[in-house]
Amino acid sequence: MAIENNFVDQIEALRDKIFRVTKRLLISSDEAADATQEVIIKLWQLDQNDRKIENVEAYSMTIAKNYCLDRLKSKQANQLSLVENQVTKRQTGLERTLEYKNQWEWVNKLINDLPEKERMVIQLRDIEQYEFDKIAAILDVPQGTVRVYLTRARKKIRTQFLKIQQHGLG
Amino acid sequence: MDWDKTHLLMDRYFEGETTLEEEASLRRLFNSAAEIPEDLKKYQPLFTYFEQSQHTVFPTTKKPFSKQFLPWIAVAASVLIIFAIPFKSQQQTPDEQQLQQAYEELRSNMNVMSTYLNKGKKQLAYLEVWNQTTQKFIK
């Protein structure tokens, strides 16, 4: 019973974290909320023994990542979302930055425009603040690869910030 | 404030070489009220964004009311109906009371009438006997 309660608390504490990560990959809040519920259901389906494992957190992140990537893959097969993507792509230009209500929204877009893996690494490192070994476990890649993704992502971000400085952002 | 150190830290940050502690110190610095040099200030939105993004929470009231509560509304409605039916049958409107009264009155009147009728019918028994006896002779 004590273990059971502990597990409930653990899942409650993870809910927001799972939501943030799924939102980073799926972008839409609605889809992220659905994905979060799915991940939590999967956590509930864990065996009693598996519930005791120390890193339910890392495990939940892995499930979240896999679920989102599956969702994105099936979405890509969908003609409609492809058209949608093209529309949003066209608006990524720097001259459009003024459209964003504030700078945070612009930074959010900047990160969301990165490839999925780099997006995920930025989310896990800069927002959720995981160590490299944990990120490597979640993404199921070597630590070196995580560093490569992270460096690449951060450099892209810096490039965008430097561009803004040249052209100016309101 | 030692800004040279911060510049170095920023370079290492973009190279992906900073530790979590160093990254936390950068976040603290950019989220503080400190006067940040112009060349570093442009990165401020990035770190304030990281800071505020940590507090994004699962939207509890995200789904439209009707969608989320629809099953419960249905349950509440059916419970209400189940309890309302017996109440309804016991509770009578004035119209129904009048009707009931009229019915009772009619019933008692009919009863009285039927006793008189029965009395009359008893007298008919003699007629029956008379009939039988006359038939004997007339045949």
Interface residues (C-beta under 8 A of the other chain):
Chain A: R15 D16 I18 F19 R20 K23 S29 D30 A33 T36 Q103 W104 W106 V107 N108 R125 D126 I127 E128 Q129 E131 R147 L150 T151 R154 K155 I157 R158 F161 I164 Q165
Chain B: Y13 F14 E15 G16 L20 E23 A24 K42 Y43 P45 L46 T48 Y49 F50 Q52 S53 Q54 T56 V57 F58 P59 K62 K63
